[in-house]
Amino acid sequence: MRDRLFSIIYKYNLHPNKNLGQNFLIVPDIIERNVERAELSEKDIVLEIGPGLGVLTDELAKKAGKVYAIEKDRRIIEILRKEYSWPNVKLIEGDAVKVEWPRFDKIVSNLPYQISSPVTFKLLKHEFERAVLIYQLEFAERMVAKPGDRNYSRLSLMVQAKANVELVERIGKGAFWPKPKVDSAVVIIEPKPEGERIELNENLVKALFQHRRSTVVSALKKSAHMIGVDKKTIKSYLSSLPHAEKRVFQLSPEDVLDIEAYLEENDLLSKKWRKV
Ligand SMILES: C[S@@+](CC[C@H](N)C(=O)[O-])C[C@H]1O[C@@H](n2cnc3c(N)ncnc32)[C@H](O)[C@@H]1O
């Protein structure tokens, strides 16, 4: 696998594009483990973001019924078309953040780190069974952080409102060519059963996390404009706000839902920002 990758690189005189996060996996064991973690069968439709030179795509194609691979770099798409003749892989040329994703059951990818955040938020809007994704370590740690943790953030809260997430393996820089500057990690994401998923008002979450170390009362005063309410109006209601004295970074998704319900009851969320 490693030999094949480097022979393609030399053959096409490929210079990896840093801006596109082109750090290719060169350790077959990691690829194997991630394919195993996806528990693929012939019934599965798999989505891959950023197939690069096809090392992971090739293994996915052997186990899944169908693979969709979205790649932004036209040169890479041309190389993949010349080098492989997968019967069950459809290459989609485009930006994974912008193009519409096909329906899929599982997503397995070594993500370009520049788009980790928009891809993760986009993923959470889709129905799927399981995601096995490689992220930058620091991002992965934020995804799994619990309320009160040093690195608990808007991302942690939004992801955990809808899914169970687990960091299952750390990966050193040497597993990629060229070597990235940061370590990486594998994260498994599984959507919670429908009845347990919490739909949050994203705008309220943004308003709160603008001031993640403040108390909820103080954060809402400072961010009142972000939820479409003036400071004076909101101040008069804040004394009976649920979780008022908690710090924002200690809020669980359920706590935010309580706050949202209270603001809704008192007509304190701008209509523009209400959930439909
Ligand atoms: C980290 S490399 C992974 C390559 C390959 N899967 C591997 O593991 O060796 C990320 C890949 O994503 C592609 N890419 C970068 N930005 C993208 C975007 N916005 N949409 C789709 N693909 C993108 C890059 O061109 C590159 O091929």
The ligand as an SDF file (V2000), in Angstrom:
LIG
                    3D

 27 29  0  0  0  0  0  0  0  0999 V2000
   -5.8860   14.3590    4.9430 C   0  0  0  0  0  0  0  0  0  0  0  0
   -6.0270   14.0670    3.2040 S   0  0  0  0  0  0  0  0  0  0  0  0
   -6.6380   12.4180    3.2490 C   0  0  0  0  0  0  0  0  0  0  0  0
   -6.3200   11.6240    2.0040 C   0  0  0  0  0  0  0  0  0  0  0  0
   -6.5760   10.1250    2.0850 C   0  0  0  0  0  0  0  0  0  0  0  0
   -7.9200    9.8050    2.4550 N   0  0  0  0  0  0  0  0  0  0  0  0
   -5.6000    9.4670    3.0450 C   0  0  0  0  0  0  0  0  0  0  0  0
   -6.0340    9.0880    4.1340 O   0  0  0  0  0  0  0  0  0  0  0  0
   -4.4330    9.3210    2.7120 O   0  0  0  0  0  0  0  0  0  0  0  0
   -7.4420   15.0650    2.8530 C   0  0  0  0  0  0  0  0  0  0  0  0
   -7.9770   15.0260    1.4180 C   0  0  0  0  0  0  0  0  0  0  0  0
   -9.1240   15.8980    1.3650 O   0  0  0  0  0  0  0  0  0  0  0  0
   -9.0970   16.6920    0.1870 C   0  0  0  0  0  0  0  0  0  0  0  0
   -9.8360   17.9270    0.4980 N   0  0  0  0  0  0  0  0  0  0  0  0
   -9.3820   19.0610    1.0820 C   0  0  0  0  0  0  0  0  0  0  0  0
  -10.3610   19.9620    1.2390 N   0  0  0  0  0  0  0  0  0  0  0  0
  -11.4920   19.3830    0.7370 C   0  0  0  0  0  0  0  0  0  0  0  0
  -12.8430   19.8100    0.6120 C   0  0  0  0  0  0  0  0  0  0  0  0
  -13.2360   21.0090    1.0320 N   0  0  0  0  0  0  0  0  0  0  0  0
  -13.7430   18.9570    0.0720 N   0  0  0  0  0  0  0  0  0  0  0  0
  -13.3540   17.7170   -0.3640 C   0  0  0  0  0  0  0  0  0  0  0  0
  -12.0790   17.2740   -0.2760 N   0  0  0  0  0  0  0  0  0  0  0  0
  -11.1620   18.0830    0.2660 C   0  0  0  0  0  0  0  0  0  0  0  0
   -7.6170   16.8990   -0.0670 C   0  0  0  0  0  0  0  0  0  0  0  0
   -7.3730   17.2400   -1.4180 O   0  0  0  0  0  0  0  0  0  0  0  0
   -7.0450   15.5320    0.3440 C   0  0  0  0  0  0  0  0  0  0  0  0
   -7.0720   14.6590   -0.7420 O   0  0  0  0  0  0  0  0  0  0  0  0
  1  2  1  0
  2  3  1  0
  2 10  1  0
  3  4  1  0
  4  5  1  0
  5  6  1  0
  5  7  1  0
  7  8  2  0
  7  9  1  0
 10 11  1  0
 11 12  1  0
 11 26  1  0
 12 13  1  0
 13 14  1  0
 13 24  1  0
 14 15  1  0
 14 23  1  0
 15 16  2  0
 16 17  1  0
 17 18  1  0
 17 23  2  0
 18 19  1  0
 18 20  2  0
 20 21  1  0
 21 22  2  0
 22 23  1  0
 24 25  1  0
 24 26  1  0
 26 27  1  0
M  CHG  2   2   1   9  -1
M  END
$$$$
